Amino acid sequence: MAGPSVEFTEEGRVKLAKFLGFGHWVCILPSFICLILALVVQVTIEDKIAFIENYNGAVLPGLLVFTGLFGLIAHILSGKAFYTNRLLDEREKWTPFLIPAISVTAIIFLFEFISGIMCFVHISDLEESFNDGIRKAMAAYKNDATAKEQVDVLQMAYSCCGSRSYRDWFSTSWIHPDYMNAKKRGTTSDDVPFSCCSTSVLRPCIHYDVHENARHYKYDYRTGTTLNSLGCTDRLMAFFEGSVLTTAGAIVLSLSFIQVGYAFWG
């Protein structure tokens, strides 16, 4: 049984063609936004690539770039097809392209939806990669001057210590044997690098024998230390999750649903 048909006057056809044509051209903007978000994600990830382990930082930006370029080209051509359809003498030529244009719009929505979801999925992947990468850099701290500098700069810049907490350093041999007390060689200790020191504590920093209360005057680590309490993985994820990936995901998903809403309303 056939559904009800909708009859348009010529004036109505012209108005609809203009509306859909301009609508597709307006949707070029979300495609540009996808490209910008791809650049932002790529740059921010590359900035901390030294602390990322077993993570392909090109997947998410690549998906956003593909979605943005595909949407850009598709909306330009679809807008042309719909807008030109307003002309009676061109309508027969361009009408066969209208159904493909609608199909392409649905595909664009699908890719934008997937890209938005992927932004949220990559949060947990990136967190695990940061944890592994920071621990690897900590293990190289005593022998690699570059790794040492990177870890120290990270801990001071983000006011963090270790991967999850300052206690991570207790199980890490981070002092080169040449600079270690002979009694401590081959053992772990409750010492941490100076870059773990908190700048918000008035007391001079205690970063050696952190859990040895008797070694320090008026000090009890159980009530508070002079070290940064949060781990660097948590600090980095607070930025990447809150300011980068969640924001990017929310923007892309919003754009996809706005375009679908426009398509149904149109």
Secondary structure in CASP SS format (residue, H / E / C, confidence):
PFRMAT SS
TARGET T0000
AUTHOR 0000-0000-0000
METHOD secondary structure of the structure
MODEL  1
M C 1.00
A C 1.00
G C 1.00
P C 1.00
S C 1.00
V C 1.00
E C 1.00
F C 1.00
T C 1.00
E H 1.00
E H 1.00
G H 1.00
R H 1.00
V H 1.00
K H 1.00
L H 1.00
A H 1.00
K H 1.00
F H 1.00
L H 1.00
G H 1.00
F H 1.00
G H 1.00
H H 1.00
W H 1.00
V H 1.00
C C 1.00
I H 1.00
L H 1.00
P H 1.00
S H 1.00
F H 1.00
I H 1.00
C H 1.00
L H 1.00
I H 1.00
L H 1.00
A H 1.00
L H 1.00
V H 1.00
V H 1.00
Q H 1.00
V H 1.00
T H 1.00
I H 1.00
E H 1.00
D H 1.00
K C 1.00
I H 1.00
A H 1.00
F H 1.00
I C 1.00
E C 1.00
N C 1.00
Y C 1.00
N C 1.00
G C 1.00
A C 1.00
V H 1.00
L H 1.00
P H 1.00
G H 1.00
L H 1.00
L H 1.00
V H 1.00
F H 1.00
T H 1.00
G H 1.00
L H 1.00
F H 1.00
G H 1.00
L H 1.00
I H 1.00
A H 1.00
H H 1.00
I H 1.00
L H 1.00
S H 1.00
G H 1.00
K H 1.00
A H 1.00
F H 1.00
Y H 1.00
T H 1.00
N C 1.00
R C 1.00
L C 1.00
L H 1.00
D H 1.00
E H 1.00
R H 1.00
E H 1.00
K H 1.00
W H 1.00
T H 1.00
P H 1.00
F H 1.00
L H 1.00
I H 1.00
P H 1.00
A H 1.00
I H 1.00
S H 1.00
V H 1.00
T H 1.00
A H 1.00
I H 1.00
I H 1.00
F H 1.00
L H 1.00
F H 1.00
E H 1.00
F H 1.00
I H 1.00
S H 1.00
G H 1.00
I H 1.00
M H 1.00
C H 1.00
F H 1.00
V H 1.00
H H 1.00
I H 1.00
S H 1.00
D H 1.00
L H 1.00
E H 1.00
E H 1.00
S H 1.00
F H 1.00
N H 1.00
D H 1.00
G H 1.00
I H 1.00
R H 1.00
K H 1.00
A H 1.00
M H 1.00
A H 1.00
A C 1.00
Y C 1.00
K C 1.00
N C 1.00
D C 1.00
A H 1.00
T H 1.00
A H 1.00
K H 1.00
E H 1.00
Q H 1.00
V H 1.00
D H 1.00
V H 1.00
L H 1.00
Q H 1.00
M H 1.00
A H 1.00
Y C 1.00
S C 1.00
C C 1.00
C C 1.00
G C 1.00
S C 1.00
R C 1.00
S C 1.00
Y H 1.00
R H 1.00
D H 1.00
W H 1.00
F H 1.00
S H 1.00
T C 1.00
S C 1.00
W C 1.00
I C 1.00
H C 1.00
P H 1.00
D H 1.00
Y H 1.00
M C 1.00
N C 1.00
A H 1.00
K H 1.00
K H 1.00
R C 1.00
G C 1.00
T C 1.00
T C 1.00
S C 1.00
D C 1.00
D C 1.00
V C 1.00
P C 1.00
F H 1.00
S H 1.00
C H 1.00
C E 1.00
S C 1.00
T C 1.00
S C 1.00
V C 1.00
L C 1.00
R C 1.00
P C 1.00
C C 1.00
I C 1.00
H C 1.00
Y C 1.00
D C 1.00
V C 1.00
H C 1.00
E C 1.00
N H 1.00
A H 1.00
R H 1.00
H C 1.00
Y C 1.00
K C 1.00
Y C 1.00
D C 1.00
Y C 1.00
R C 1.00
T C 1.00
G C 1.00
T C 1.00
T C 1.00
L E 1.00
N C 1.00
S C 1.00
L C 1.00
G C 1.00
C H 1.00
T H 1.00
D H 1.00
R H 1.00
L H 1.00
M H 1.00
A H 1.00
F H 1.00
F H 1.00
E H 1.00
G H 1.00
S H 1.00
V H 1.00
L H 1.00
T H 1.00
T H 1.00
A H 1.00
G H 1.00
A H 1.00
I H 1.00
V H 1.00
L H 1.00
S H 1.00
L H 1.00
S H 1.00
F H 1.00
I H 1.00
Q H 1.00
V H 1.00
G H 1.00
Y H 1.00
A H 1.00
F H 1.00
W H 1.00
G C 1.00
END
